[in-house]
């Protein structure tokens, strides 16, 4: 078969362009080009980036019209054929552009401007003759040098034989990191000749050349050389000038890990853990596509099951992907995996610099690691022989991407599991209702861990009614019971975790005379007060103002802060316990790189008595000295206008309670609430998941929400409120006339936050059980929007599985 045409998806996110285009492959590229390579092609008047998604012999386009590929950017493809298939699936499932689906799989560094270098991986004598001259003076050569000299074919052969390796040096976004090394000449005769030339008075040079003759051809750090020979840089420089050695730049991977970890061995499993592991390993041995829901109470040892399953996977010569929902969980989780699997672990999450992300991705791409631990986007790790995929805390909403492509990591994991014929494990103490319902219907296989791994009792939970506290005249944010419990822990030198689902100092600023609440000028949302810089800030668009001394409406001086934020709690804590050491962990204190690790490390080392934080601290923490957990307000997430609010509250309370008493010391939890009778709060007390599931499913059935129905959210926004409302109405009418009667369409209504960044937002909700025409109909709606409505300034977005409505 003579391949002469490539199908290319171009990097232009526009509706008419959302398909592949045929380009002629120039003769010199025919044997170089592969599926998944990036190319530069002429598209209209400009050169754009593109991805090769298919190769074929001929095309229907007349020869005078077909354009050739301008440049081949990769002779080693950056996307595997699996990723190309996955992109097509994502395009259909999330209704996005194919180019968006392809781009989401690559680190941002590969979307930037970059230069490519070829690094020598072997002795120069092993190279083909035509390549040797390029490496006579250096071990790294610019890729363009081979391109200019028409040597891409021998270069590709050398790459395949691993004699050289291709590196991308990223411009602007991040560089390959290099260190200076000394390379000693690899010819003993040359060194002997130089030794004879050196005067006997140059004693240091004599010592150094003698030492070099014992280390012929070696490469080392200059400081090591100075230390071992007791010489200086001037002595080395003199010998370099004589040709005894040379300085070279050697590439090193950036290390995203801030500390060393010891090595741990597999622990003895409980009977429940062994049963779960046995079922998972059987699926691995049989190359079976199976999704397991590992439902284990907090502290039941889910992580150890993951570790031993991965160990089996690595022994079989396969690779593993582990997802955690938040960056704050990654340090502890990564540490556990690194202590078990050492250098075989790469980490991928948004807390890394562009350069670190790029280096970690390259380690995976080049097969240098076997395990990836990371947040949502790590599901696209370019492994080619996946043996197991794990989603820890599978119920978390952070696994869903909120902008295009709006994928859910769980769905991508299951797709990849089917592709690689390997098991997928969804682990949680509080599974999402959808996952648990699937397990009940045997779509997933349910594995249950009902006991804590070390047989410890669950913590004792006290629910405090804040209404009673108010009646007693206690207006502080701490109930008497919680204060006494904190005092007791401080006396015993034990640690406390205090949880508040809100950051900032107060929720809002209100005038007591006229009732005015300070609002964001761009969004329909109240501003949050931040004490540290005396500013009020919008947590959606970033708009901020200094706190006014008087009310902007009535000029009254009675302008006050209402609600409770983490900063305010910290201040109150110091009033009650002036000698307590408090660490605060929220978005404001974790802005800098590595701050998550530093705070958790300090707490783990006992440098603080109380850790106060938002939901970052609700899960994953496992420290032996935490014996008290306090939830300051369980109602924060309970009364949100969201059909999942009870589920989220139950999950949060169960998770945060599980931080206490995980080791020898007994744990205690104090939950403060104004609605102690609510079933989500009552049932979280004893971690009764099953009764909660039954109760919540009944509520969902009555209201017609998932998992009984599927949802799709169509949102329209415009800077003019009437235009937004008008086009939202047009959307609803169009959908009603094109979808069957089995579909329920609610709306249009204003979105929960009706104005965001100066755009008014209206939406409609589609509820359905089975609607084969839904995706084609929504595609047609998008076509209508992109051909006509977009010109009027309308923005339309579709979310097929909304986490918030």
N, C-alpha and C positions, 0 to 999 in steps of 0.2 A: 504494500500500500504506500503510495507516494503522497505524504501529507503536504498540502500546499496552502491550506486556508485555516485560520484560527478564528473561533468565535470569541469575541471579547465583550465583557461588560464594562462600560466606560464609567469613570468617576464623575457622573453628572446626575444629580438627584432630581430628575424631572420626569413627568409621567410618560411623554412620548418616547423617552430614551430608555425606559425601564425594560430593556430586552437586550439580547446579545447582537452584536454587529460583526459582519464578516470582514476580515482583513487578510491580505495576501502575506504569506510568510516569505521574506527574502531568502534566497538560496543559502546564504551563509548562516541563517538561523534555523534551517529545517531540522538539523540533528541536535540543536541545542534547546529548542523550545519545548516546554512541557506543560501539562495541565497544572493550574494553580500558580503559574509564574505571573509576575507583574510586567507589563509592557507600557511603552509610551506610544500613543497612536494619534494621528491627526483626526480631530473631530470638529468639523466646521472649520473655522479659521485658526483654531488653536490646538496645541498638543496637550493631551490629557493622559492621566494614569488610567490603566485598564487591567482587568484580570482575564487571563485565558481560561475559558470554561469548557471549551471543546476544540478538538482538532479534526479536520476532515479533508477529503481529497479535492472536492470541488464545491462550487457555489453557483447560485442562480444569477448572481449580480454580473452584469456585463463587464468584461475585462477592462474596458476603458474607464469604468466608474469605480472599480474596487481599488482601495488605497493599500499600500504596504505598511507593515508595522514599522514605526520609526526607530524604536530602540527596545532591546530586551533588557529589562532591569534585573532579572534573576535567572541565573542558569541552574540554580537549585530552587525549586518552587517553594513559595512561602505558605501555600495552602494545599492541603492534601485533597484527594478526590472525595474523601468523606466530607470535608468542610464545604466543598462545592455543592454536594448533594444536600447537606444541612442548610446551606444558604437558600436553596430553592424551597425547601420545606418551611423555613422561617418566613420567607417572602409570602407564602400562601397562608400560614397559620397566624401571622401577626399583621398581615396586610401592609407590608412595607416595601420599599424599593430594594431590589436585589443587591445593589451596590452598598446600601446601609447594612444589610445582613453580612456581606463579605468583609466590610470594614470593621464591624464589631468584633470579628475574630482575631484581629491583629493588634499588637501593642501600638500605642500612639506614635512611638518612634518610627514605625514603618510607614506612617502616613505623612511623615515629614520629609524635608529635603535631606538627602544623605549621599555619602560617597562610599564606594565599595573598595575594599582592599583584599588582597590575597596574602595569607600568612603561611609561611613555611612550617610544615609539621614534621619534617623528616630531615635526614642529611641531604645536603644539596646534590651529592653524587647520585642519589636515587631518582632525581628528576629527569624528565626527557631533555635531551640536549638543547632543544629550542627554548626551553624555559630557564635553563641555568644562568645565562647572562643577567637576567633580571634580579637574581638573588645573590649575586656575587658580593655586593656591598651591604645589603640589608635583608632582614627576614620578612619584611612587609612591603608589598608593591601595590600601587594603585591599579585597580581593575581596568581603568581606561587605557593603561599602557599596553595591555594584552589586546584590547579592542582595536586600538590604533594599528597594532602590528599584525592584525588578522590571525590571532593565536587562540581563539576561543575553543577550538576543537581539542588541541592538546591540553588546554587548561581544564576542560570538562573531564577528560580522561584522568588527569592528575587529581581532580576533586573526588572522582568516583573511587580512586585507589587510596584516598585519604592521605596523599602526599602533601597536599596543601588544603587550607580551609578558607572559606569565603566569609569575610566579616563586613557588616554594614557600619560605617562610621556616620552617625547621625548628626546632621548639621542643625544648629539652633535648639533642637529638642534634647540633645544629650550626646555625649561622646563615648566612644569605647575608651575604657580606662587603661592607661599604660604606665609601666614603671621602668626606670632605667636600670639595666643590668650590664655586667661585664662579661664578655664572651672571650675566653682564652683561645688562642690559636690552636688548631687541631693537628699541628704538625710538629713532632718533637725535634726534628732536624732544625727547623726555623728557630725554635726556642733556644736550641744549643748554640746556633750561630750568633744569636743576639747576646747570649750569656758571654760568649767569647769576646764580643765587641765592648762589653761594659768594663769600665776601669775598675780595678780592685778597690780604689778609694770610694766608689759609689756602693758602700756596703749594703744599704737598704735595697737598692736596685738588685744587687746580687741575691739577697735573701728572697726577694719577691720572684725573681725569674726562676730560682731553684724550686720555689713552692709551686710556680705555674707548671713546671715540668712534671710535677707529681699529679697535676689536675688538668691534663691536656684536653682541650675541647669543651671544658665545662662552662656552664653559664651560672653566674651567681650575683647576689646583691653586693654592691660596692662596700657597704658597711661591714658585711660579714668578712669580706676579703681583708679590709684594713685591720679588723680585730684579730683574725687568725694569723696574720703575718706581722702585726705590729708596725705597719707602714702607713703612709698618708696618701691623699689624693695626688699630691705633686709627684710622688714616686711612681704611682700607677700611670699618671699622664705621660711621664718620660718613657715608660715601656710601651705605652700605646703608640707613641710617635715612632718607636722603633719597629712596630708591627707585631708585638708579642700578644696583643689583645685588642679588642675594640668595644666601644659602648653600643649597646643595642636597646631598642624600646620593646618591651615584652608586654603583651596584653594580659590584664588580670580581670576577672569578673568582680564587679562590685559586690560587697557582702551586705545583703539587707538585714543580716542578723546582728543585733547589737551585743550579744554576749555568747560565750561558750556554754555548751550544755554537756552534762555527763551522759554516760550510756546507761540505759535501763533494759532490764530483761522482761520477758513475758511474765505476767502474773498468773497465779492459779485462778481458774474461772469457777464461778458458782455453777450449780446444776443448770439454772436458767440460761446463764451466759453460754455454757457449753452446748446446750440444745440449739440456741440461736445460731452460734458459730457453725455448728454441724450442718444446719440447713443451708447456710450461705455457701459454705465450702463445697457442699454437694452440687449446688447450682453452678459453681465455678468449674468443678471437675467435668460436669456434663455439658459445659459450654451452653448454658441455658439462659435465655433472656427472662429474668424474673425480677419483679420489683417487690422488695421487702419493706414493710413498715415496722421498724423496731421501736415499739412503744415501751419505754422503760421509765419508771419514776426517777426523780432527780437523785443522783448519787448511786444509780443502779449499775454503773460500770459500762455504759454504752461505748465509751471511748476505747476501752480495752478490747471490746468485741471488734471495733473498727481496726485497731492496731494488729490484732492477730489474723483478721481476714486479709489485711494488706500484706502481712508477712507471708501468708500462703500464696497470695497473688504474685509477689516478687520472686518467690521460690519457683513459680511456674514460668518465670521469665516475662511476666506481664507488668503493666503499669497501672497506677491508681490515681484517681482524682478525688480530693476531699474538699467539700465546700463548707464554709462557715458563714453565718449571716452578716457579721459586722467586723470591722477592722479591730475593734476592741477585743474580740474573741481570738483574733488570729495569733497574737503573741503567745498566749498560754497553749493554744492548740498546736501551733507550729513547734513550740518547745517540746511538747510530748512526742511529736512525730520525729523531730530531729534527734531526740535522745534515743529513739528506737532505731531509726534508719539512717542517721548521720548525714553524710554528704549527698545521699540520694534524694534529698528533699529540696524542692524549689517552692518559693512562696509568691503569690500573686494577689495584690490588693491595691486599693487606691492610695494607701498611705506611703507607697514607695515613690521615689523620684522617677522621672521618665527613663533615665539611664538604667536604674535598678530594674524597672519593669522589663525593659528591653533585654537586659542581660539574663534575667530569669526566663524570659520567653525563649531566648536563644539556647539556654541550657536544655530546655525541654525539646526544642526543635532539633537540636544536635544529638539528642539521646544521652546527654550527660547525667540526667536525673531520672528517677523512676516514680516519684510521688510528687504531686502538686497539691499544696494546701493554699486555699485562697477564697476570696469573696466571689460574688456572682459570676464575674467575667472569666474566672478560672475554669469554668465548664467548657470553654473553647480551647483549653490547652492542647497543643498540636501533637498529642501522643498518637501512635499508629497501631498500638497493640494493647488497648485498654482491657484490664481484667476485672476492675471493680470501680464503681462510682458511688460516693457517699455524700449525702446532704445531711449535715448535722442541724438540729433545730429546724426541721423541714417546714414548720408552720410559719416561719418568719416572712413578713411582707417584703423585706429587703431583697428576697430572691427574685422579685418581679422588677423588671426595668420599666421606668416610668416614661421614657421617651423612645423614639423609634430606633431599632425594632423593639416593640414592647413584648419581649419574651419572658417566660418564667423559667428559671434555671432548672426547676424540677422536670418540666416538659422536655427541655433540651437533653437533660441527663437520661431520661427514659428513651428518647430517640437514639442517643449514642449507645445506650445499653443494648438496644435491639440491633444496632449496626454491628457492634462488636460481640454480640451473643454473650453478654456478661451480666451479672446481677447488679441492681441498683438498690442501695439501702437508704431509706428515708428514716432518720432517727429523731425522736422527740419524746419528751415527757408529756407534752400536750399537743398531739397531732392536730392538724387543721381538720375541720369537720369533713371536708371533701376527701382527704386522704383516708380518714378512718372509715368513712362510708364505703369507699372503694375496697378497703380491706375486709369490711363486713360482707361485701358482695363477692369476695374472692378474686377481685381484679388485682389486688395486691395480696401478698402473703403476710399475715400478721404474726410478728414475733413479740412476745411479751416478757418484760422483766419487772416483776412485782415487788422484789425485795432489793434493798440497798446492798451494794457489793460487799461491804464489810459488816453486814447484818445490823448496822446502827438503826435506831428508831428514827422515824421521821420527826422533825422538830415539833415542839408543842406550839400550837398557834392560838393566840388570843385576839379576838376581834373586839375593838373598842368603839363604842357608839359615841361619835363626837357631839351628837345632840345633847347627850347626858352631860358631857364635859362643859358645854356652854351653859347648861342649867346650873351647874355648880360654880359658874363664874370664871371658868378657865378659858381665856380668850387666846392663849398661846397656840402655836401650831403643834405643840407636843402634849399628849395626854399625860396625866399623872403616872399611869402605868408604864408608859414608854420612858419617861424621865427616870423613874426608879430602876427600870431595867438597864438603862445606859449607865447610871451611877454604879450599879452592881457590877457591870462588866469592867468599868474603869478600875474599880477597887480590886477585881480579880486579875487585872492585866490581860483581859480577853478583848477580842475585837468586835466592833459593831459595823454593820452596813445599813445605811439609811437611804431609802429609795424615794425619789420624787420624780414623777413623770413630766417635768417641766424645767427649762433652764431660764437663766435671767434672774432678776431680783424680785420683780412682781409681774403679775400677768398684764396689768394695764394701769394707766394713769387716768383718774376720774376726778371731775370737779364736783364737790359735794353740794354746791349751790344750784348749778343748772343741769348737772347730770352729764355734761359733755365728756366723752372718752376720746383721748388722743388717737386719731386714726392715721393710717398710712395714706399719703396723697396719691399713690399709684394703685393700691389694692383696697378691697373692702375688708380690712382686718385691723384690729387694734394693735398699737405699737407696744412692744415689751420693754420694760424699764431695765437697764443694765447699770448697776451701782458703780462698777469699777471705773467707768468713764463718764458717769452722769449723763447717759444718753438713752433715748428711746429708739428702738430699732424694729424694723419689719423683718420677720424671719422668713419672708417669702421673696422679697425683691432687694433687701439690703438697705432700703431707704432709712436714714436716721436723722434725728434732730436732738439738740440739747433740751433737757427738761425745762419747760417754761416755769417762771416764778409765779405767773398768774394765769388764769384760765383764758385761752385765746378767744372764747365766746363772750363771757360776761366779766372778764378781768378780776374775778374773785381770787383771793389768795388761798382759798380752801381747796387746793388741788392736791390730791393724795394718791398714794400707791395702793392698789388692791390686788388680792390674790397672793400666791406664794411661789417664789422661784428658789433655785438652789443657792444663789448668793445670799438671799435673805435668811434661809435656813441656817447657813454657815454662821452668819452673824448672831442669830439667836442662840445657836449651840454654844458659842463662846460666852454668851451672857450666863447661861446655866452652868457651863463647865469650862471656866476660864483656863484650866490647865490641860484640857484635852488636846490631843494632836489630831487635827482634822485635815483630811485630803478631799478635795472636791473634784469630781470627774464628770464633766459635761462638755458640750460642743465648744464652749469658750475656753476651757482649760486644756483642751486636747487639740488645739489648732496646729501646734508645731509638730514637726516630724519626730516620731519616736516617743511622743508624750504619753500615749496609752501605756506603753511598756514601762516608762519611768514611774508613772503613778502606781500601776499595779505591782511593780517590783518593790517600790518603797513600802507599800502596804503589806506585801507578802513577807518582807524582811522585818516587819514589826515596827517600822518607823512612824506609824500613825495608829491611833486608837479607833478612829471613826473614818469610814469611807462613805462620803455622801455623793450620790450621783443620780443621773437620769437612767433611761433604760439600757444604757451601755453596760451597767453593772448588774443587770437582772439575770444574766446567764453566763455560764462558762467559768465563773470564779470558783476556785477550789482551794481554799486555804484552811489549815487545821485549826487556826485560832479564832475563826469567826463563829461566835456562839449566839449572836443576836442579830436579827434582821428587823428593821422597822420600816413599814410602808406608811408614809405620812398622809397620803390621801389616795385611797383606793378608787375614789369616784372619778378621778381625772379622765380616765379613758372610758368610763362606764356610760357617761351621758353625752357622748359624741353622736352626731347625726349619721350613724354608720350601722348597717345591719349586723356588722361583725363586732360591735363594741363589747357585748357580753363575752364573746369568745376571746377577744384580745385581753380583756380584763382578767378572765380566768387564767389564761396562759401566762400573763405577766405576773400575777400573784403567785401562781404555782412555781414559776421559774425562780422568782426572787426569794421565795420561802426556802427553796432548795439549796440556797447558798449557806444555810446555817447547819451546824452540827454534822458536817460531812465526814468527820474523822472520829477520834475517841470522845471528844467533849460533846455533851448534849446541847442541842440547839433549841432556840426559842424565837418565835416570830410574833411581832405585834403589828396588826393591821388596823389602821385608823380609817373610819368611814362614816358618812352620814346616812348610808343605806345598808346597814348590816344584814337586813333580811333578804337582800337580793341573792338569787340562787348562784350567781357567778362568784360572789364573795363567800357565801356559806360553804359551797362545795369545794372551793380552793383550799379551805381550812385543812381538810384531810386528804387533799389531792385525789378527790373522787372523780376521776375523769369519766368513767362510764355513765354514772347518773347525770353528770353535766351534759354529756353528749346526747343522751336520750331527751333531756329537757329542751336543750337548744334545738335539736332536730325537729321537735314538735313545733317550736316557735317558727322555725324556718319554713316548715311545711304549711303552716297557717298563712304565713305572709308571702309564700311563693318565691323563696330565695334559694340560692345554692345551698346544698348540693342537689336540691330537687329540680332546680331550673338552672340553665346557663344564662349568663348576662353579657350584654355588649353595651358599651357606653359611647354615644356619639356626641361630641362636643363642638360647638361653633363659637368662635370669638371674633370680636370686631371692636374698634375704638369707639364706635357709635352704638349706644345701647339699643336703639330701634332697629338698626341693621342686624345686630346679633340676634335679637328676638325674631325678626322677620325671617332670616335664613334658617334659624332653628325650626321654625314652623314649617318652612318649605321642606326641610329634611324629613320631618315627621310625616307630612302628607305624602311625600315621595315613597318613603318606606312602607307606609300603610297600603299604598296602591300596588306595591311590588312584592310584598311578603304575604304568606298565607295567613288564614284566620287563626292558626294555632299559636301565632306569635302575639305577645302583648307588648304594646309600645306605650311607655309612660312619659308624658311630657308634651311639649318642651317646658322646662322650668329653669330658673336661674341656678347656676352651680352653687355648691356649698360655699365657696368663696366667689362671690359673683363678679368681682373685678380683680384682676391680677395684672400687675405691670401695665396699667392703663388700658387694659382690654376687657370688655364686658363678656362674660361667658354664660352661654345657655346650653342646655344639654337635654338629651332624651335617652331613656333606658330601654333596651330591648330585652325582653324575657322570653326564653324559648326552651323547649325540651329537645325536639328534633326539627330542624329546619334546613333541609339540604340546599335551599336556595340562598341561605344567608350570606355566605362568602361571595358568591357571584353578584348578589344584589348590592352588597357593600362596595364591591369593586366598581360596579357601575356608578354608584353614588360618588365615589372618589373621582371617577372619570369626569362626571358632570362638574364636580367642584373644581378639578384642575383645568378643565377647558373653559369654564365660564365664571364661576364664583370667585376664584382666586384673584381675578382682575379687579374685583370690587374691594379687595383688602380683607376678605373673609379668610379665616384660618379654620380648617376642619381637622379634627383628630378622632380616630376610632380605637377603642381599647376593647379587645375581645374577652378580657378576663379582668375587669377592674378591681383593684384592691380597695379603692375608696370611691364612693359614688355621691 
